[in-house]
Amino acid sequence: MRYRVTIEQDEDGAFCAEVPALPGCISQGQTRSEALDNIKEAIAGYLESFESHGEPVPPSITEEVVEVRP
């Protein structure tokens, strides 16, 4: 499955990653790459928890990027 991840750098320089489709699925890292690795692990654990409790797995987000010229 594919999930959209947002990454923001905080005031201390750490990178915070969040998955909008999975409320509360948040991780961080000292580098962007580390944050991405950590959020992948967080997503896997999040989905595993849903499956182990017999709950439906939230669907991934489909999105498009559009270019608009002023």
RAFEN-V541749 format. One record per pair of residues at least 12 apart in sequence whose ideal C-beta (glycine too) atoms are under 6 Angstrom apart, sorted by sequence separation. I is the first residue (numbers start at 1). J is the second residue. D is the distance in whole Angstrom. If there is no record, write none. Layout:
# RAFEN-V541749
[[I J D] [I J D]]
This chain:
# RAFEN-V541749
[[5 17 5] [6 18 5] [16 28 5] [27 39 4] [5 19 6] [14 28 5] [15 29 5] [27 42 4] [3 19 5] [15 32 5] [25 42 5] [3 21 6] [17 35 4] [15 35 4] [25 46 5] [17 39 4] [22 46 5] [7 35 6] [5 39 6] [22 58 6] [21 58 5] [21 61 5] [3 60 5] [4 61 5] [2 60 5] [1 60 5]]
